Amino acid sequence: MHSELIIVPIFFGVVFAIAYLYFSTRNKERLALIEKGADASIFVRGKKENAAPIWKVLILNASLILMGIGMGVFIAAILVNAGIDDDVAYPGTIFLMAGIGLFVGFTMTKKLDKE
């Protein structure tokens, strides 16, 4: 009957537990490394000096996926007018073009990182 009263707190509890375990474990690992005298530069090892700013990557990928979805709707409308069933044409072309947009965004992001 009122299962949402049980599911919603459980969902938020699981999200909180995962976040708590992640941050507490990371903190304990870092404290242990500091006690052993490890260099602090290992904590920022994954960051590149020449990496593209995250906002450029997000805007690039968001714009390409939206253009891919728009192209998918446009191509699906053409396919429906050509006689293909609309239950197949719309989802298929939207997902295909969105995937192509994400792939193009990935390759363009790699080029941004190289510059």
Phi and psi restraints in degrees (range 20) as a CNS / XPLOR table:
assign (resid 1 and name C) (resid 2 and name N)
       (resid 2 and name CA) (resid 2 and name C) 1.0 -109.2 20.0 2
assign (resid 2 and name N) (resid 2 and name CA)
       (resid 2 and name C) (resid 3 and name N) 1.0 54.8 20.0 2
assign (resid 2 and name C) (resid 3 and name N)
       (resid 3 and name CA) (resid 3 and name C) 1.0 -69.1 20.0 2
assign (resid 3 and name N) (resid 3 and name CA)
       (resid 3 and name C) (resid 4 and name N) 1.0 -24.4 20.0 2
assign (resid 3 and name C) (resid 4 and name N)
       (resid 4 and name CA) (resid 4 and name C) 1.0 -65.8 20.0 2
assign (resid 4 and name N) (resid 4 and name CA)
       (resid 4 and name C) (resid 5 and name N) 1.0 -23.6 20.0 2
assign (resid 4 and name C) (resid 5 and name N)
       (resid 5 and name CA) (resid 5 and name C) 1.0 -69.6 20.0 2
assign (resid 5 and name N) (resid 5 and name CA)
       (resid 5 and name C) (resid 6 and name N) 1.0 -22.7 20.0 2
assign (resid 5 and name C) (resid 6 and name N)
       (resid 6 and name CA) (resid 6 and name C) 1.0 -96.0 20.0 2
assign (resid 6 and name N) (resid 6 and name CA)
       (resid 6 and name C) (resid 7 and name N) 1.0 -39.8 20.0 2
assign (resid 6 and name C) (resid 7 and name N)
       (resid 7 and name CA) (resid 7 and name C) 1.0 -70.3 20.0 2
assign (resid 7 and name N) (resid 7 and name CA)
       (resid 7 and name C) (resid 8 and name N) 1.0 -42.4 20.0 2
assign (resid 7 and name C) (resid 8 and name N)
       (resid 8 and name CA) (resid 8 and name C) 1.0 -62.9 20.0 2
assign (resid 8 and name N) (resid 8 and name CA)
       (resid 8 and name C) (resid 9 and name N) 1.0 -48.6 20.0 2
assign (resid 8 and name C) (resid 9 and name N)
       (resid 9 and name CA) (resid 9 and name C) 1.0 -64.4 20.0 2
assign (resid 9 and name N) (resid 9 and name CA)
       (resid 9 and name C) (resid 10 and name N) 1.0 -34.7 20.0 2
assign (resid 9 and name C) (resid 10 and name N)
       (resid 10 and name CA) (resid 10 and name C) 1.0 -64.5 20.0 2
assign (resid 10 and name N) (resid 10 and name CA)
       (resid 10 and name C) (resid 11 and name N) 1.0 -43.2 20.0 2
assign (resid 10 and name C) (resid 11 and name N)
       (resid 11 and name CA) (resid 11 and name C) 1.0 -59.7 20.0 2
assign (resid 11 and name N) (resid 11 and name CA)
       (resid 11 and name C) (resid 12 and name N) 1.0 -49.2 20.0 2
assign (resid 11 and name C) (resid 12 and name N)
       (resid 12 and name CA) (resid 12 and name C) 1.0 -66.4 20.0 2
assign (resid 12 and name N) (resid 12 and name CA)
       (resid 12 and name C) (resid 13 and name N) 1.0 -33.5 20.0 2
assign (resid 12 and name C) (resid 13 and name N)
       (resid 13 and name CA) (resid 13 and name C) 1.0 -64.5 20.0 2
assign (resid 13 and name N) (resid 13 and name CA)
       (resid 13 and name C) (resid 14 and name N) 1.0 -40.7 20.0 2
assign (resid 13 and name C) (resid 14 and name N)
       (resid 14 and name CA) (resid 14 and name C) 1.0 -66.4 20.0 2
assign (resid 14 and name N) (resid 14 and name CA)
       (resid 14 and name C) (resid 15 and name N) 1.0 -43.3 20.0 2
assign (resid 14 and name C) (resid 15 and name N)
       (resid 15 and name CA) (resid 15 and name C) 1.0 -62.2 20.0 2
assign (resid 15 and name N) (resid 15 and name CA)
       (resid 15 and name C) (resid 16 and name N) 1.0 -43.5 20.0 2
assign (resid 15 and name C) (resid 16 and name N)
       (resid 16 and name CA) (resid 16 and name C) 1.0 -63.6 20.0 2
assign (resid 16 and name N) (resid 16 and name CA)
       (resid 16 and name C) (resid 17 and name N) 1.0 -42.2 20.0 2
assign (resid 16 and name C) (resid 17 and name N)
       (resid 17 and name CA) (resid 17 and name C) 1.0 -64.3 20.0 2
assign (resid 17 and name N) (resid 17 and name CA)
       (resid 17 and name C) (resid 18 and name N) 1.0 -41.2 20.0 2
assign (resid 17 and name C) (resid 18 and name N)
       (resid 18 and name CA) (resid 18 and name C) 1.0 -64.8 20.0 2
assign (resid 18 and name N) (resid 18 and name CA)
       (resid 18 and name C) (resid 19 and name N) 1.0 -44.7 20.0 2
assign (resid 18 and name C) (resid 19 and name N)
       (resid 19 and name CA) (resid 19 and name C) 1.0 -64.1 20.0 2
assign (resid 19 and name N) (resid 19 and name CA)
       (resid 19 and name C) (resid 20 and name N) 1.0 -42.0 20.0 2
assign (resid 19 and name C) (resid 20 and name N)
       (resid 20 and name CA) (resid 20 and name C) 1.0 -62.9 20.0 2
assign (resid 20 and name N) (resid 20 and name CA)
       (resid 20 and name C) (resid 21 and name N) 1.0 -46.4 20.0 2
assign (resid 20 and name C) (resid 21 and name N)
       (resid 21 and name CA) (resid 21 and name C) 1.0 -63.3 20.0 2
assign (resid 21 and name N) (resid 21 and name CA)
       (resid 21 and name C) (resid 22 and name N) 1.0 -40.8 20.0 2
assign (resid 21 and name C) (resid 22 and name N)
       (resid 22 and name CA) (resid 22 and name C) 1.0 -61.6 20.0 2
assign (resid 22 and name N) (resid 22 and name CA)
       (resid 22 and name C) (resid 23 and name N) 1.0 -51.0 20.0 2
assign (resid 22 and name C) (resid 23 and name N)
       (resid 23 and name CA) (resid 23 and name C) 1.0 -72.6 20.0 2
assign (resid 23 and name N) (resid 23 and name CA)
       (resid 23 and name C) (resid 24 and name N) 1.0 -37.0 20.0 2
assign (resid 23 and name C) (resid 24 and name N)
       (resid 24 and name CA) (resid 24 and name C) 1.0 -69.2 20.0 2
assign (resid 24 and name N) (resid 24 and name CA)
       (resid 24 and name C) (resid 25 and name N) 1.0 -39.1 20.0 2
assign (resid 24 and name C) (resid 25 and name N)
       (resid 25 and name CA) (resid 25 and name C) 1.0 -66.2 20.0 2
assign (resid 25 and name N) (resid 25 and name CA)
       (resid 25 and name C) (resid 26 and name N) 1.0 -42.4 20.0 2
assign (resid 25 and name C) (resid 26 and name N)
       (resid 26 and name CA) (resid 26 and name C) 1.0 -62.0 20.0 2
assign (resid 26 and name N) (resid 26 and name CA)
       (resid 26 and name C) (resid 27 and name N) 1.0 -40.3 20.0 2
assign (resid 26 and name C) (resid 27 and name N)
       (resid 27 and name CA) (resid 27 and name C) 1.0 -65.2 20.0 2
assign (resid 27 and name N) (resid 27 and name CA)
       (resid 27 and name C) (resid 28 and name N) 1.0 -43.0 20.0 2
assign (resid 27 and name C) (resid 28 and name N)
       (resid 28 and name CA) (resid 28 and name C) 1.0 -64.7 20.0 2
assign (resid 28 and name N) (resid 28 and name CA)
       (resid 28 and name C) (resid 29 and name N) 1.0 -40.1 20.0 2
assign (resid 28 and name C) (resid 29 and name N)
       (resid 29 and name CA) (resid 29 and name C) 1.0 -63.9 20.0 2
assign (resid 29 and name N) (resid 29 and name CA)
       (resid 29 and name C) (resid 30 and name N) 1.0 -42.9 20.0 2
assign (resid 29 and name C) (resid 30 and name N)
       (resid 30 and name CA) (resid 30 and name C) 1.0 -66.6 20.0 2
assign (resid 30 and name N) (resid 30 and name CA)
       (resid 30 and name C) (resid 31 and name N) 1.0 -40.5 20.0 2
assign (resid 30 and name C) (resid 31 and name N)
       (resid 31 and name CA) (resid 31 and name C) 1.0 -63.4 20.0 2
assign (resid 31 and name N) (resid 31 and name CA)
       (resid 31 and name C) (resid 32 and name N) 1.0 -39.7 20.0 2
assign (resid 31 and name C) (resid 32 and name N)
       (resid 32 and name CA) (resid 32 and name C) 1.0 -64.6 20.0 2
assign (resid 32 and name N) (resid 32 and name CA)
       (resid 32 and name C) (resid 33 and name N) 1.0 -40.3 20.0 2
assign (resid 32 and name C) (resid 33 and name N)
       (resid 33 and name CA) (resid 33 and name C) 1.0 -67.2 20.0 2
assign (resid 33 and name N) (resid 33 and name CA)
       (resid 33 and name C) (resid 34 and name N) 1.0 -37.0 20.0 2
assign (resid 33 and name C) (resid 34 and name N)
       (resid 34 and name CA) (resid 34 and name C) 1.0 -67.6 20.0 2
assign (resid 34 and name N) (resid 34 and name CA)
       (resid 34 and name C) (resid 35 and name N) 1.0 -39.1 20.0 2
assign (resid 34 and name C) (resid 35 and name N)
       (resid 35 and name CA) (resid 35 and name C) 1.0 -63.2 20.0 2
assign (resid 35 and name N) (resid 35 and name CA)
       (resid 35 and name C) (resid 36 and name N) 1.0 -33.4 20.0 2
assign (resid 35 and name C) (resid 36 and name N)
       (resid 36 and name CA) (resid 36 and name C) 1.0 -80.4 20.0 2
assign (resid 36 and name N) (resid 36 and name CA)
       (resid 36 and name C) (resid 37 and name N) 1.0 -8.1 20.0 2
assign (resid 36 and name C) (resid 37 and name N)
       (resid 37 and name CA) (resid 37 and name C) 1.0 89.6 20.0 2
assign (resid 37 and name N) (resid 37 and name CA)
       (resid 37 and name C) (resid 38 and name N) 1.0 23.0 20.0 2
assign (resid 37 and name C) (resid 38 and name N)
       (resid 38 and name CA) (resid 38 and name C) 1.0 -71.3 20.0 2
assign (resid 38 and name N) (resid 38 and name CA)
       (resid 38 and name C) (resid 39 and name N) 1.0 153.4 20.0 2
assign (resid 38 and name C) (resid 39 and name N)
       (resid 39 and name CA) (resid 39 and name C) 1.0 -71.3 20.0 2
assign (resid 39 and name N) (resid 39 and name CA)
       (resid 39 and name C) (resid 40 and name N) 1.0 142.1 20.0 2
assign (resid 39 and name C) (resid 40 and name N)
       (resid 40 and name CA) (resid 40 and name C) 1.0 -73.7 20.0 2
assign (resid 40 and name N) (resid 40 and name CA)
       (resid 40 and name C) (resid 41 and name N) 1.0 -11.8 20.0 2
assign (resid 40 and name C) (resid 41 and name N)
       (resid 41 and name CA) (resid 41 and name C) 1.0 -69.4 20.0 2
assign (resid 41 and name N) (resid 41 and name CA)
       (resid 41 and name C) (resid 42 and name N) 1.0 -15.6 20.0 2
assign (resid 41 and name C) (resid 42 and name N)
       (resid 42 and name CA) (resid 42 and name C) 1.0 -71.3 20.0 2
assign (resid 42 and name N) (resid 42 and name CA)
       (resid 42 and name C) (resid 43 and name N) 1.0 -17.0 20.0 2
assign (resid 42 and name C) (resid 43 and name N)
       (resid 43 and name CA) (resid 43 and name C) 1.0 -77.0 20.0 2
assign (resid 43 and name N) (resid 43 and name CA)
       (resid 43 and name C) (resid 44 and name N) 1.0 -22.3 20.0 2
assign (resid 43 and name C) (resid 44 and name N)
       (resid 44 and name CA) (resid 44 and name C) 1.0 -115.5 20.0 2
assign (resid 44 and name N) (resid 44 and name CA)
       (resid 44 and name C) (resid 45 and name N) 1.0 28.6 20.0 2
assign (resid 44 and name C) (resid 45 and name N)
       (resid 45 and name CA) (resid 45 and name C) 1.0 -62.9 20.0 2
assign (resid 45 and name N) (resid 45 and name CA)
       (resid 45 and name C) (resid 46 and name N) 1.0 -35.3 20.0 2
assign (resid 45 and name C) (resid 46 and name N)
       (resid 46 and name CA) (resid 46 and name C) 1.0 -77.0 20.0 2
assign (resid 46 and name N) (resid 46 and name CA)
       (resid 46 and name C) (resid 47 and name N) 1.0 -11.5 20.0 2
assign (resid 46 and name C) (resid 47 and name N)
       (resid 47 and name CA) (resid 47 and name C) 1.0 -87.1 20.0 2
assign (resid 47 and name N) (resid 47 and name CA)
       (resid 47 and name C) (resid 48 and name N) 1.0 128.8 20.0 2
assign (resid 47 and name C) (resid 48 and name N)
       (resid 48 and name CA) (resid 48 and name C) 1.0 -94.7 20.0 2
assign (resid 48 and name N) (resid 48 and name CA)
       (resid 48 and name C) (resid 49 and name N) 1.0 149.9 20.0 2
assign (resid 48 and name C) (resid 49 and name N)
       (resid 49 and name CA) (resid 49 and name C) 1.0 -75.4 20.0 2
assign (resid 49 and name N) (resid 49 and name CA)
       (resid 49 and name C) (resid 50 and name N) 1.0 -31.9 20.0 2
assign (resid 49 and name C) (resid 50 and name N)
       (resid 50 and name CA) (resid 50 and name C) 1.0 -98.6 20.0 2
assign (resid 50 and name N) (resid 50 and name CA)
       (resid 50 and name C) (resid 51 and name N) 1.0 10.4 20.0 2
assign (resid 50 and name C) (resid 51 and name N)
       (resid 51 and name CA) (resid 51 and name C) 1.0 -68.5 20.0 2
assign (resid 51 and name N) (resid 51 and name CA)
       (resid 51 and name C) (resid 52 and name N) 1.0 148.0 20.0 2
assign (resid 51 and name C) (resid 52 and name N)
       (resid 52 and name CA) (resid 52 and name C) 1.0 -70.0 20.0 2
assign (resid 52 and name N) (resid 52 and name CA)
       (resid 52 and name C) (resid 53 and name N) 1.0 146.6 20.0 2
assign (resid 52 and name C) (resid 53 and name N)
       (resid 53 and name CA) (resid 53 and name C) 1.0 -61.6 20.0 2
assign (resid 53 and name N) (resid 53 and name CA)
       (resid 53 and name C) (resid 54 and name N) 1.0 147.3 20.0 2
assign (resid 53 and name C) (resid 54 and name N)
       (resid 54 and name CA) (resid 54 and name C) 1.0 -64.2 20.0 2
assign (resid 54 and name N) (resid 54 and name CA)
       (resid 54 and name C) (resid 55 and name N) 1.0 -31.0 20.0 2
assign (resid 54 and name C) (resid 55 and name N)
       (resid 55 and name CA) (resid 55 and name C) 1.0 -67.4 20.0 2
assign (resid 55 and name N) (resid 55 and name CA)
       (resid 55 and name C) (resid 56 and name N) 1.0 -33.3 20.0 2
assign (resid 55 and name C) (resid 56 and name N)
       (resid 56 and name CA) (resid 56 and name C) 1.0 -67.8 20.0 2
assign (resid 56 and name N) (resid 56 and name CA)
       (resid 56 and name C) (resid 57 and name N) 1.0 -40.0 20.0 2
assign (resid 56 and name C) (resid 57 and name N)
       (resid 57 and name CA) (resid 57 and name C) 1.0 -66.4 20.0 2
assign (resid 57 and name N) (resid 57 and name CA)
       (resid 57 and name C) (resid 58 and name N) 1.0 -43.1 20.0 2
assign (resid 57 and name C) (resid 58 and name N)
       (resid 58 and name CA) (resid 58 and name C) 1.0 -65.0 20.0 2
assign (resid 58 and name N) (resid 58 and name CA)
       (resid 58 and name C) (resid 59 and name N) 1.0 -44.4 20.0 2
assign (resid 58 and name C) (resid 59 and name N)
       (resid 59 and name CA) (resid 59 and name C) 1.0 -65.4 20.0 2
assign (resid 59 and name N) (resid 59 and name CA)
       (resid 59 and name C) (resid 60 and name N) 1.0 -40.9 20.0 2
assign (resid 59 and name C) (resid 60 and name N)
       (resid 60 and name CA) (resid 60 and name C) 1.0 -61.5 20.0 2
assign (resid 60 and name N) (resid 60 and name CA)
       (resid 60 and name C) (resid 61 and name N) 1.0 -49.3 20.0 2
assign (resid 60 and name C) (resid 61 and name N)
       (resid 61 and name CA) (resid 61 and name C) 1.0 -68.3 20.0 2
assign (resid 61 and name N) (resid 61 and name CA)
       (resid 61 and name C) (resid 62 and name N) 1.0 -38.9 20.0 2
assign (resid 61 and name C) (resid 62 and name N)
       (resid 62 and name CA) (resid 62 and name C) 1.0 -64.8 20.0 2
assign (resid 62 and name N) (resid 62 and name CA)
       (resid 62 and name C) (resid 63 and name N) 1.0 -42.5 20.0 2
assign (resid 62 and name C) (resid 63 and name N)
       (resid 63 and name CA) (resid 63 and name C) 1.0 -66.6 20.0 2
assign (resid 63 and name N) (resid 63 and name CA)
       (resid 63 and name C) (resid 64 and name N) 1.0 -39.9 20.0 2
assign (resid 63 and name C) (resid 64 and name N)
       (resid 64 and name CA) (resid 64 and name C) 1.0 -69.8 20.0 2
assign (resid 64 and name N) (resid 64 and name CA)
       (resid 64 and name C) (resid 65 and name N) 1.0 -36.3 20.0 2
assign (resid 64 and name C) (resid 65 and name N)
       (resid 65 and name CA) (resid 65 and name C) 1.0 -70.6 20.0 2
assign (resid 65 and name N) (resid 65 and name CA)
       (resid 65 and name C) (resid 66 and name N) 1.0 -36.2 20.0 2
assign (resid 65 and name C) (resid 66 and name N)
       (resid 66 and name CA) (resid 66 and name C) 1.0 -68.5 20.0 2
assign (resid 66 and name N) (resid 66 and name CA)
       (resid 66 and name C) (resid 67 and name N) 1.0 -38.1 20.0 2
assign (resid 66 and name C) (resid 67 and name N)
       (resid 67 and name CA) (resid 67 and name C) 1.0 -65.8 20.0 2
assign (resid 67 and name N) (resid 67 and name CA)
       (resid 67 and name C) (resid 68 and name N) 1.0 -36.7 20.0 2
assign (resid 67 and name C) (resid 68 and name N)
       (resid 68 and name CA) (resid 68 and name C) 1.0 -64.7 20.0 2
assign (resid 68 and name N) (resid 68 and name CA)
       (resid 68 and name C) (resid 69 and name N) 1.0 -41.1 20.0 2
assign (resid 68 and name C) (resid 69 and name N)
       (resid 69 and name CA) (resid 69 and name C) 1.0 -65.4 20.0 2
assign (resid 69 and name N) (resid 69 and name CA)
       (resid 69 and name C) (resid 70 and name N) 1.0 -43.0 20.0 2
assign (resid 69 and name C) (resid 70 and name N)
       (resid 70 and name CA) (resid 70 and name C) 1.0 -61.5 20.0 2
assign (resid 70 and name N) (resid 70 and name CA)
       (resid 70 and name C) (resid 71 and name N) 1.0 -43.4 20.0 2
assign (resid 70 and name C) (resid 71 and name N)
       (resid 71 and name CA) (resid 71 and name C) 1.0 -65.0 20.0 2
assign (resid 71 and name N) (resid 71 and name CA)
       (resid 71 and name C) (resid 72 and name N) 1.0 -35.6 20.0 2
assign (resid 71 and name C) (resid 72 and name N)
       (resid 72 and name CA) (resid 72 and name C) 1.0 -63.8 20.0 2
assign (resid 72 and name N) (resid 72 and name CA)
       (resid 72 and name C) (resid 73 and name N) 1.0 -42.6 20.0 2
assign (resid 72 and name C) (resid 73 and name N)
       (resid 73 and name CA) (resid 73 and name C) 1.0 -64.9 20.0 2
assign (resid 73 and name N) (resid 73 and name CA)
       (resid 73 and name C) (resid 74 and name N) 1.0 -42.0 20.0 2
assign (resid 73 and name C) (resid 74 and name N)
       (resid 74 and name CA) (resid 74 and name C) 1.0 -63.7 20.0 2
assign (resid 74 and name N) (resid 74 and name CA)
       (resid 74 and name C) (resid 75 and name N) 1.0 -47.5 20.0 2
assign (resid 74 and name C) (resid 75 and name N)
       (resid 75 and name CA) (resid 75 and name C) 1.0 -66.4 20.0 2
assign (resid 75 and name N) (resid 75 and name CA)
       (resid 75 and name C) (resid 76 and name N) 1.0 -36.4 20.0 2
assign (resid 75 and name C) (resid 76 and name N)
       (resid 76 and name CA) (resid 76 and name C) 1.0 -64.4 20.0 2
assign (resid 76 and name N) (resid 76 and name CA)
       (resid 76 and name C) (resid 77 and name N) 1.0 -38.7 20.0 2
assign (resid 76 and name C) (resid 77 and name N)
       (resid 77 and name CA) (resid 77 and name C) 1.0 -63.3 20.0 2
assign (resid 77 and name N) (resid 77 and name CA)
       (resid 77 and name C) (resid 78 and name N) 1.0 -38.9 20.0 2
assign (resid 77 and name C) (resid 78 and name N)
       (resid 78 and name CA) (resid 78 and name C) 1.0 -64.6 20.0 2
assign (resid 78 and name N) (resid 78 and name CA)
       (resid 78 and name C) (resid 79 and name N) 1.0 -42.0 20.0 2
assign (resid 78 and name C) (resid 79 and name N)
       (resid 79 and name CA) (resid 79 and name C) 1.0 -66.4 20.0 2
assign (resid 79 and name N) (resid 79 and name CA)
       (resid 79 and name C) (resid 80 and name N) 1.0 -36.4 20.0 2
assign (resid 79 and name C) (resid 80 and name N)
       (resid 80 and name CA) (resid 80 and name C) 1.0 -66.0 20.0 2
assign (resid 80 and name N) (resid 80 and name CA)
       (resid 80 and name C) (resid 81 and name N) 1.0 -39.6 20.0 2
assign (resid 80 and name C) (resid 81 and name N)
       (resid 81 and name CA) (resid 81 and name C) 1.0 -67.6 20.0 2
assign (resid 81 and name N) (resid 81 and name CA)
       (resid 81 and name C) (resid 82 and name N) 1.0 -23.8 20.0 2
assign (resid 81 and name C) (resid 82 and name N)
       (resid 82 and name CA) (resid 82 and name C) 1.0 -81.8 20.0 2
assign (resid 82 and name N) (resid 82 and name CA)
       (resid 82 and name C) (resid 83 and name N) 1.0 -8.8 20.0 2
assign (resid 82 and name C) (resid 83 and name N)
       (resid 83 and name CA) (resid 83 and name C) 1.0 114.2 20.0 2
assign (resid 83 and name N) (resid 83 and name CA)
       (resid 83 and name C) (resid 84 and name N) 1.0 3.0 20.0 2
assign (resid 83 and name C) (resid 84 and name N)
       (resid 84 and name CA) (resid 84 and name C) 1.0 -82.0 20.0 2
assign (resid 84 and name N) (resid 84 and name CA)
       (resid 84 and name C) (resid 85 and name N) 1.0 145.6 20.0 2
assign (resid 84 and name C) (resid 85 and name N)
       (resid 85 and name CA) (resid 85 and name C) 1.0 -61.4 20.0 2
assign (resid 85 and name N) (resid 85 and name CA)
       (resid 85 and name C) (resid 86 and name N) 1.0 133.3 20.0 2
assign (resid 85 and name C) (resid 86 and name N)
       (resid 86 and name CA) (resid 86 and name C) 1.0 -71.3 20.0 2
assign (resid 86 and name N) (resid 86 and name CA)
       (resid 86 and name C) (resid 87 and name N) 1.0 -21.5 20.0 2
assign (resid 86 and name C) (resid 87 and name N)
       (resid 87 and name CA) (resid 87 and name C) 1.0 -68.9 20.0 2
assign (resid 87 and name N) (resid 87 and name CA)
       (resid 87 and name C) (resid 88 and name N) 1.0 -21.0 20.0 2
assign (resid 87 and name C) (resid 88 and name N)
       (resid 88 and name CA) (resid 88 and name C) 1.0 -99.8 20.0 2
assign (resid 88 and name N) (resid 88 and name CA)
       (resid 88 and name C) (resid 89 and name N) 1.0 -40.1 20.0 2
assign (resid 88 and name C) (resid 89 and name N)
       (resid 89 and name CA) (resid 89 and name C) 1.0 -67.2 20.0 2
assign (resid 89 and name N) (resid 89 and name CA)
       (resid 89 and name C) (resid 90 and name N) 1.0 -47.4 20.0 2
assign (resid 89 and name C) (resid 90 and name N)
       (resid 90 and name CA) (resid 90 and name C) 1.0 -66.0 20.0 2
assign (resid 90 and name N) (resid 90 and name CA)
       (resid 90 and name C) (resid 91 and name N) 1.0 -55.8 20.0 2
assign (resid 90 and name C) (resid 91 and name N)
       (resid 91 and name CA) (resid 91 and name C) 1.0 -63.3 20.0 2
assign (resid 91 and name N) (resid 91 and name CA)
       (resid 91 and name C) (resid 92 and name N) 1.0 -39.6 20.0 2
assign (resid 91 and name C) (resid 92 and name N)
       (resid 92 and name CA) (resid 92 and name C) 1.0 -62.1 20.0 2
assign (resid 92 and name N) (resid 92 and name CA)
       (resid 92 and name C) (resid 93 and name N) 1.0 -49.3 20.0 2
assign (resid 92 and name C) (resid 93 and name N)
       (resid 93 and name CA) (resid 93 and name C) 1.0 -74.1 20.0 2
assign (resid 93 and name N) (resid 93 and name CA)
       (resid 93 and name C) (resid 94 and name N) 1.0 -32.2 20.0 2
assign (resid 93 and name C) (resid 94 and name N)
       (resid 94 and name CA) (resid 94 and name C) 1.0 -64.9 20.0 2
assign (resid 94 and name N) (resid 94 and name CA)
       (resid 94 and name C) (resid 95 and name N) 1.0 -47.8 20.0 2
assign (resid 94 and name C) (resid 95 and name N)
       (resid 95 and name CA) (resid 95 and name C) 1.0 -66.7 20.0 2
assign (resid 95 and name N) (resid 95 and name CA)
       (resid 95 and name C) (resid 96 and name N) 1.0 -38.5 20.0 2
assign (resid 95 and name C) (resid 96 and name N)
       (resid 96 and name CA) (resid 96 and name C) 1.0 -63.1 20.0 2
assign (resid 96 and name N) (resid 96 and name CA)
       (resid 96 and name C) (resid 97 and name N) 1.0 -48.8 20.0 2
assign (resid 96 and name C) (resid 97 and name N)
       (resid 97 and name CA) (resid 97 and name C) 1.0 -70.6 20.0 2
assign (resid 97 and name N) (resid 97 and name CA)
       (resid 97 and name C) (resid 98 and name N) 1.0 -34.3 20.0 2
assign (resid 97 and name C) (resid 98 and name N)
       (resid 98 and name CA) (resid 98 and name C) 1.0 -65.4 20.0 2
assign (resid 98 and name N) (resid 98 and name CA)
       (resid 98 and name C) (resid 99 and name N) 1.0 -40.2 20.0 2
assign (resid 98 and name C) (resid 99 and name N)
       (resid 99 and name CA) (resid 99 and name C) 1.0 -64.3 20.0 2
assign (resid 99 and name N) (resid 99 and name CA)
       (resid 99 and name C) (resid 100 and name N) 1.0 -40.6 20.0 2
assign (resid 99 and name C) (resid 100 and name N)
       (resid 100 and name CA) (resid 100 and name C) 1.0 -64.5 20.0 2
assign (resid 100 and name N) (resid 100 and name CA)
       (resid 100 and name C) (resid 101 and name N) 1.0 -38.8 20.0 2
assign (resid 100 and name C) (resid 101 and name N)
       (resid 101 and name CA) (resid 101 and name C) 1.0 -63.2 20.0 2
assign (resid 101 and name N) (resid 101 and name CA)
       (resid 101 and name C) (resid 102 and name N) 1.0 -40.6 20.0 2
assign (resid 101 and name C) (resid 102 and name N)
       (resid 102 and name CA) (resid 102 and name C) 1.0 -67.5 20.0 2
assign (resid 102 and name N) (resid 102 and name CA)
       (resid 102 and name C) (resid 103 and name N) 1.0 -37.5 20.0 2
assign (resid 102 and name C) (resid 103 and name N)
       (resid 103 and name CA) (resid 103 and name C) 1.0 -65.2 20.0 2
assign (resid 103 and name N) (resid 103 and name CA)
       (resid 103 and name C) (resid 104 and name N) 1.0 -43.0 20.0 2
assign (resid 103 and name C) (resid 104 and name N)
       (resid 104 and name CA) (resid 104 and name C) 1.0 -63.6 20.0 2
assign (resid 104 and name N) (resid 104 and name CA)
       (resid 104 and name C) (resid 105 and name N) 1.0 -39.7 20.0 2
assign (resid 104 and name C) (resid 105 and name N)
       (resid 105 and name CA) (resid 105 and name C) 1.0 -63.0 20.0 2
assign (resid 105 and name N) (resid 105 and name CA)
       (resid 105 and name C) (resid 106 and name N) 1.0 -38.3 20.0 2
assign (resid 105 and name C) (resid 106 and name N)
       (resid 106 and name CA) (resid 106 and name C) 1.0 -63.6 20.0 2
assign (resid 106 and name N) (resid 106 and name CA)
       (resid 106 and name C) (resid 107 and name N) 1.0 -45.6 20.0 2
assign (resid 106 and name C) (resid 107 and name N)
       (resid 107 and name CA) (resid 107 and name C) 1.0 -67.9 20.0 2
assign (resid 107 and name N) (resid 107 and name CA)
       (resid 107 and name C) (resid 108 and name N) 1.0 -36.1 20.0 2
assign (resid 107 and name C) (resid 108 and name N)
       (resid 108 and name CA) (resid 108 and name C) 1.0 -69.9 20.0 2
assign (resid 108 and name N) (resid 108 and name CA)
       (resid 108 and name C) (resid 109 and name N) 1.0 -33.4 20.0 2
assign (resid 108 and name C) (resid 109 and name N)
       (resid 109 and name CA) (resid 109 and name C) 1.0 -66.6 20.0 2
assign (resid 109 and name N) (resid 109 and name CA)
       (resid 109 and name C) (resid 110 and name N) 1.0 -38.7 20.0 2
assign (resid 109 and name C) (resid 110 and name N)
       (resid 110 and name CA) (resid 110 and name C) 1.0 -62.0 20.0 2
assign (resid 110 and name N) (resid 110 and name CA)
       (resid 110 and name C) (resid 111 and name N) 1.0 -38.9 20.0 2
assign (resid 110 and name C) (resid 111 and name N)
       (resid 111 and name CA) (resid 111 and name C) 1.0 -67.1 20.0 2
assign (resid 111 and name N) (resid 111 and name CA)
       (resid 111 and name C) (resid 112 and name N) 1.0 -36.5 20.0 2
assign (resid 111 and name C) (resid 112 and name N)
       (resid 112 and name CA) (resid 112 and name C) 1.0 -64.1 20.0 2
assign (resid 112 and name N) (resid 112 and name CA)
       (resid 112 and name C) (resid 113 and name N) 1.0 -39.3 20.0 2
assign (resid 112 and name C) (resid 113 and name N)
       (resid 113 and name CA) (resid 113 and name C) 1.0 -68.4 20.0 2
assign (resid 113 and name N) (resid 113 and name CA)
       (resid 113 and name C) (resid 114 and name N) 1.0 -30.3 20.0 2
assign (resid 113 and name C) (resid 114 and name N)
       (resid 114 and name CA) (resid 114 and name C) 1.0 -72.8 20.0 2
assign (resid 114 and name N) (resid 114 and name CA)
       (resid 114 and name C) (resid 115 and name N) 1.0 -27.7 20.0 2
